[in-house]
Amino acid sequence: MFSWLEKPHYSFVTVVLNLAQNTMQSSAILNPQTEEEMSLFHSGIIKSHTLK
């Protein structure tokens, strides 16, 4: 899992990878406390990955 904060709008993004089940989920809060505020959620299946 990793998260980051995008300045100057203080948008916050989180990504969760589950390599044991080959899945990922993400969420984002974009432009909080503004008229453009938006919440996004997404999930998917990882078809292949290589660990280095």
Sine and cosine of phi, psi and omega as CSV:
sin_phi,cos_phi,sin_psi,cos_psi,sin_omega,cos_omega
0.00,0.00,0.66,-0.75,0.12,-0.99
-0.57,-0.82,0.50,-0.87,-0.04,-1.00
-0.67,-0.74,0.43,-0.91,0.11,-0.99
-0.46,-0.89,0.35,-0.94,-0.01,-1.00
-0.92,-0.39,0.81,-0.59,0.01,-1.00
-0.99,-0.13,0.90,-0.43,0.09,-1.00
-1.00,-0.07,0.40,-0.92,0.17,0.99
-1.00,-0.02,-0.03,1.00,-0.09,-1.00
-1.00,0.00,-0.07,1.00,0.01,-1.00
0.86,0.51,0.61,0.79,0.12,-0.99
-0.97,0.26,0.63,-0.78,-0.10,-1.00
-0.84,-0.54,0.77,-0.64,-0.05,-1.00
-0.81,-0.58,0.67,-0.74,0.08,-1.00
-0.77,-0.64,0.70,-0.72,0.06,-1.00
-0.80,-0.60,0.74,-0.67,0.05,-1.00
-0.87,-0.49,0.85,-0.53,0.06,-1.00
-0.95,-0.31,0.76,-0.65,0.10,-0.99
-0.88,-0.47,1.00,-0.03,-0.07,-1.00
-0.96,0.30,-0.36,0.93,0.05,-1.00
-0.93,0.37,-0.56,0.83,0.01,-1.00
-0.95,-0.31,0.08,1.00,0.00,-1.00
0.81,0.59,0.74,0.67,0.03,-1.00
-0.77,-0.64,0.33,-0.94,0.10,-0.99
-0.60,-0.80,0.51,-0.86,0.10,-0.99
-0.71,-0.71,0.54,-0.84,0.06,-1.00
-0.61,-0.79,0.45,-0.89,0.09,-1.00
-0.60,-0.80,0.45,-0.89,0.01,-1.00
-0.52,-0.86,0.61,-0.80,0.18,-0.98
-0.90,-0.44,0.92,-0.39,-0.08,-1.00
-0.97,-0.25,0.70,-0.72,0.06,-1.00
0.76,0.65,0.82,0.57,-0.05,-1.00
-0.88,0.47,0.50,-0.86,0.04,-1.00
0.86,0.51,0.54,0.84,0.12,-0.99
-0.76,-0.65,0.13,-0.99,0.06,-1.00
-0.92,0.38,-0.36,0.93,0.00,-1.00
-1.00,-0.05,0.17,0.99,-0.04,-1.00
-0.84,0.55,0.67,-0.74,-0.04,-1.00
-0.51,-0.86,0.64,-0.77,0.11,-0.99
-0.92,-0.39,0.74,-0.67,-0.03,-1.00
-0.82,-0.58,0.60,-0.80,0.07,-1.00
-0.69,-0.72,0.62,-0.78,-0.01,-1.00
-0.48,-0.88,0.54,-0.84,0.11,-0.99
-0.63,-0.78,0.35,-0.94,-0.02,-1.00
-0.29,-0.96,0.13,-0.99,0.04,-1.00
-0.95,-0.31,0.73,-0.68,0.03,-1.00
-1.00,0.03,0.89,-0.46,-0.04,-1.00
-0.97,0.23,-0.56,0.83,0.06,-1.00
-0.35,-0.94,0.44,-0.90,0.05,-1.00
-0.44,-0.90,0.44,-0.90,0.04,-1.00
-0.79,-0.61,0.84,-0.54,0.05,-1.00
-1.00,-0.01,0.73,-0.69,0.01,-1.00
-0.90,-0.43,0.00,0.00,0.00,0.00
